[in-house]
Amino acid sequence: MAGDPSRGPEPTAAPDSDPSDPAGHAASSTGAGPSGTPPLTLLATPIGNLGDLSTRALDTLRQADLVACEDTRRTGLLLHRLGIKKALLSLHAHSEASRCQRVIDAVSQGQRVVLVSDAGMPGIADPGERLVQAAIASELTVEVIPGPSAVPVALAGSGLPATPFYFGGFLPPKSGGRSRELEAALGRDHTSVFFEAPHRLLRTLQRLAELGSDRRVVVARELTKKFEEFVRGRPPDLVRHFEQRPPKGEITLIIAGDPVPKWVRW
């Protein structure tokens, strides 16, 4: 029944025009831009489980003329597993600035270009920010195909407050910068989320134990994969755990703010 607040929103197809524009002048977010050119498409790829790729994402990859990607080998393997063969363009952290114009030119010439990262959403702790800005400056439409991302998955499973939260991307590899980020996290009244390399995790937890041994911390590891786990506890507990079980795989670190709500009981 329309207007029933107990029901969620009805699924709908993408509109052909902005309903707030009676004349239909606004370009559809999923269609061509004002000049008739296709959009630059950002597409989230699985962070571990291929089954998380949506039908819309799969169709978009099939229709692409060019796939810009962080690592052509990893993306080539993904496309191979999906039965898709496409032209690939390497666009990683060190080449994004120099490759932006090539991608913009391709879109402007009518090619359907899809940007992907190795895993998750492009532009979120991965290449993509510069390219999106370049597309906006060139008055091109930017389309985002949603999908897997480690940040909301880790937050949802952490058992810590998720609103608001701070996301700091990858922790700095050098100890000084890493300590500053951890100190800032311990000074917040809301949850902080970081990515961390497995070979640095133990040192990070040891530093957290020195700075705030009573703070609640979650290590989310190998999210959506076969050996996914959430390890929760105080920093000293986590240090002992990972001293006995050296961490492997992709790591997301969640640090509670201070104070935590009374409903957080672990």
N, C-alpha and C positions, 0 to 999 in steps of 0.2 A: 504494500500500500504506500502510495506516495506520501511523504511527510511523516512517516512513522519513525520516530527517533530511536526506536529499539533495533532498527535494521541498519546495516551498514550501507554505504553508497552502492548503487547499482553499477555493475561494470558496463562501460560504454566504449565505443570505438573512438579513436582520435577525431575531434571535430575538424571539419573542412575550413572553418574560420573561427575567429574569436567571438564567442557569444556576446561579449561586451561591446562589439563593434557591429551595429546593425547593418552597415553597408558592406561588411565582410572585407574591409581593407587590410586587416592584420593578417600576416602570413601565419599559416599553421606551423606549430612547433615541430611537426613531423613531416612537413611537406617542403616544397621548394621555397626559396627566398624570393624577395620582391622582384629580382631580375630573372627568375625562372631557374636559377642555379640550384642544384641539390644542396642539402645542408652538409656541414662538417659534422660527422657523427662520432660521439664518444660512447664506447661500449664497454660495459663491465664484463670481465671474463671470470670463470670459476677460480676460487682461491684454493681449491683442492678436490672438489667433487664435480665431475663433469655434468652430473645430473642437474646442477643448479643453473645451467645455461637455459635461458628462457626461449620459447618458440620465437618470440619477436627478435631476440638477439640472433638466433640462428638464421632467420630469414634475412636479417640485415646483412650478416656476413655473406650469405649467398648472393645478395644483390650488389655487393661492393665491387667497385672497379679496382680499388687500391686499398690495402690495409697497412697503415702506418703502425709500427709496433716497437716496443722496447727492445726485444730480442727476436730477430727473425727466426732463429732456430726453435725457440720455445713456441712462438706463434705458429710457425710452420708445422710443428708437431701437433698442436691443438687443431689446426685446420685439417690436417691429415686424418686425425681421429674422427673428425666430423664429416669426412668425405668431401671437403671443399678445397679447391685449388685457386689461389689468388696471387696477384702480384703483391710483393711485400716491400715496404720501405722502412729501413731502420731509423727510428727516432727515439733516442735515449737521452739521458740527462746531459751527456756531453755533446750531443749533436742537435738537440731540439732547436736552439737559437738559429743555427745555420740551415736547418731543414724546413723551418716554418714557411718561408716564401714558396718553396717547391710544392708544399701541400696546398697552400692558398691558391697558387696558380692552377693546380689540378682541379680543385673544387670550382674555381671561377670558369674553367673551361668545360664544366659540365660533368666531371667525374664524381662518382660517389666514393668518398674517402671515409674510411672508418679508422678511428684511432683506438688501439687497445694497449694495455700494459701487460706485463707478465702474468699478473693476477690482480683481480679487483678492479677498482674504478680509476681510469686515467685522470691525472691531475690531483689525486688524493695521495700524497707522499709518493707520487710517481710522475713521470713526464706528462705534460698536457697543458699546464697553466699558460705558458708562453704561446702555445699554438691557439688556444681559445682566445686569448687577448688579440692575437694577430687576426683571427677570423672576425672578431667583433670590430676591430679597427677597419677591416676591409668590407664591412657591412654585409657579411655572410651570416646565414642562419646557423646556429649551433644547436644540435640535437643530442640529447643524452638518453641512452638506453640503459635503464637501471638494472642492477643485478648485485652479485655478491660483493661484500666488502667486510674485511676483518674487523673493522671498528665497531659497527653495530652488533655484529655477532658476538664479539668479546664482551661488549657492554651488557647485552641482554642476558648472557649466561653468567656474568660475574657475581650477581647478587648485590651489587652496589648501586647507589643512585645514578641514574643515567641522564638526569636533567637538572641543572646544566652539566656539561662536561667539557674538558679541555683536551684537544688532540694535538700532540706535539710532534707527530711523525716519528722518524727514527731518532733515538737518542744519539747524541754526539759520540763518536768513537773515542775521543780523547777524554781522559779522566776529569780534567778541569771543567770542560763544557758539560759533561754528563752530570757531575756533582751539582752544578748550578741549576740544571733542569730538575734534578731530584729535589733539591732544596726548595725550588719554586713550587713543585707539586705538593710538598709537605706543608707549604704555607697557604694552600688554597682551601676554600671551604666547599669545594666540589671535586668530583672525580676527575682524575687525569689519566689519559691513555697514551701509550707510546708503543712503537715497534722497537724490538731489540734483537740483535744477532745472538744466536745460541751460545757462541763461544765467549760472549761478553756478559751473559745473563748472571752468572754467579758473582762476578765482580760488582755488577749493579745491585744485586740483592745484598751483598755484603756492605756496600756503601749505604744502602737504605737502612740496614740494621744499625749502622753507626749513627745515622741522622735521626731516625725515628723508629725505634724498635717495636713500638706498640701499634703502628699504623697497619690497617688491613690492606693486604696486597693480593692480587690475583695474577697468576701466570696462565694465560690461555695459549695452548700449544697445538699446532697441527689442526687448526679449525677446519671443519667439514670433512676431514680425512679419516681414515680408518682408526688411527691412534689419537684422535682428538682427546684432549683432557683439559680440565680446569683445575689448577692447584691453588687452593685458597689458604691464607694464613697470615701470621705476622712475619716480618722479614727474617728473624732468626730461624723460624720454623722452615721457611722456604729455602734458606741457605742449607740447612741440614738435609732437606729433601733432595736438592739438586747436587749436593756433594756426593750423595749415594747413587743418584740417577742422573748422570750428565745429560743436559737437555739437547734435543735434536729438533730440527725442523723450524718452521716459522713460529715466531714468538710475539705475542701481544701482551703488554704489561699494563695492568690497571691498578692505580693507586687511589685509595679512598681519600676523600677530603676530611676536614676536621671542623666541626664534629660530624659524626655519622648519625643518621636517624635512629631512633630507638628500635625500629623494626629490623635493623641489621644486627643479628644475634650471633654471628659466627666470629 
